[in-house]
Amino acid sequence: MKPLLGTLLFCFCFMSALQAQETPIENGPTVEEVEKEARDVRKKVEKAEKEERKSLKKEEKKAELDKAKKELAAQQKSVKKEERKLEKLRAGLLKGTEKGKLSPVDIEKLDKKILKQEARLQKQMEKLKKLERKM
């Protein structure tokens, strides 16, 4: 009977060992699942980075447009100022010649000033046109 008990005990242990080997131990995720999760995470990160780059580009374009608008407004203001100066010089020359209070030297000086002012105005107008084309 002792050999029979030993044989039965051996068979029982052997059978339980076989069952333990047949059922896989699933403590954690498999390698394939981990790789798939890693790929998904990488895709999400890349997508987020792409969206951020896109938003940064939009912000830069908006900032450039705002800057160009400010430059355009400043240039228009400068042109108006130059035009007022030119009109003031012309009015002074006209008034002085009508009253006869200007000497020929004074008239010549005012003419030179008017020519310089007209040249400045032309430069300002060219800059304004360039800025308008940029917009």
C-alpha positions in Angstrom: 0.0 0.0 0.0 2.9 2.3 0.6 4.0 2.1 -3.0 0.5 2.8 -4.1 0.2 5.9 -1.9 3.6 7.1 -3.1 2.5 6.6 -6.8 -0.8 8.4 -6.2 0.9 11.2 -4.4 3.5 11.5 -7.2 0.7 11.5 -9.9 -1.3 14.1 -8.0 1.7 16.4 -7.7 2.6 15.8 -11.3 -1.0 16.6 -12.4 -1.1 19.8 -10.4 2.3 20.9 -11.8 1.0 20.3 -15.4 -2.1 22.3 -14.7 0.0 25.2 -13.4 2.1 25.1 -16.6 -0.9 25.1 -18.9 -2.5 28.2 -17.4 -0.4 31.2 -18.2 0.3 33.7 -15.5 -1.2 37.0 -16.4 0.2 39.4 -13.8 0.8 42.3 -16.2 0.3 43.3 -19.8 2.0 41.5 -22.6 4.9 43.0 -24.6 2.7 43.6 -27.6 0.2 45.6 -25.5 3.0 47.7 -24.0 4.4 48.4 -27.5 1.0 49.4 -28.7 0.4 51.8 -25.8 3.9 53.3 -26.4 3.0 53.9 -30.1 -0.3 55.5 -29.1 1.4 57.8 -26.6 4.1 58.8 -29.2 1.3 59.6 -31.7 -0.5 61.7 -29.2 2.7 63.6 -28.2 3.6 64.2 -31.9 0.1 65.5 -32.6 0.2 67.8 -29.6 3.6 69.2 -30.7 2.3 69.7 -34.2 -0.7 71.6 -32.9 1.5 73.8 -30.7 3.8 74.6 -33.7 0.7 75.5 -35.7 -0.6 77.8 -33.0 2.8 79.4 -32.6 3.0 80.2 -36.4 -0.5 81.7 -36.2 0.6 83.9 -33.3 3.7 85.0 -35.1 1.7 85.9 -38.2 -0.7 87.9 -36.1 2.1 89.7 -34.4 3.7 90.5 -37.7 0.4 91.8 -39.1 -0.1 94.0 -36.0 3.4 95.4 -36.3 2.8 96.2 -40.0 -0.4 97.9 -39.2 1.3 100.0 -36.5 4.1 100.9 -39.0 1.5 101.9 -41.6 -0.3 104.1 -39.2 2.9 105.8 -38.1 4.0 106.3 -41.7 0.6 107.8 -42.6 0.9 110.2 -39.6 4.4 111.2 -40.7 3.2 111.9 -44.3 0.4 114.1 -43.0 2.9 116.0 -40.8 5.3 116.5 -43.8 2.3 117.8 -45.9 1.3 120.3 -43.1 4.9 121.6 -42.9 5.0 122.0 -46.7 1.7 123.9 -46.8 2.9 126.1 -43.9 6.1 127.0 -45.8 4.2 127.7 -49.0 1.7 129.9 -47.2 4.5 131.8 -45.5 6.2 132.4 -48.9 2.9 133.5 -50.5 2.0 135.8 -47.7 5.5 137.4 -47.6 5.6 138.0 -51.3 2.1 139.5 -51.4 3.0 141.9 -48.6 6.4 142.6 -50.1 8.2 141.9 -46.8 10.5 139.3 -48.1 13.9 140.1 -49.7 15.1 138.1 -52.7 17.5 136.2 -50.4 14.6 135.2 -48.0 12.5 134.1 -51.0 15.4 131.9 -52.2 15.9 130.4 -48.7 12.2 129.6 -48.5 12.2 128.1 -51.9 15.1 125.8 -50.9 13.3 124.8 -47.7 10.2 124.0 -49.8 12.2 121.8 -52.2 13.8 119.9 -49.3 10.4 119.4 -47.7 9.0 118.2 -51.0 11.9 115.7 -51.3 11.2 114.4 -47.7 7.5 114.1 -48.5 8.3 112.0 -51.6 10.5 109.7 -49.6 7.7 109.3 -47.0 5.2 108.6 -49.7 7.4 105.9 -51.2 7.8 104.2 -47.7 4.0 104.4 -47.3 3.4 102.7 -50.6 5.9 99.9 -49.7 4.1 99.3 -46.4 0.7 99.3 -48.2 2.0 96.7 -50.7 3.2 94.6 -47.8 -0.2 94.5 -46.3 
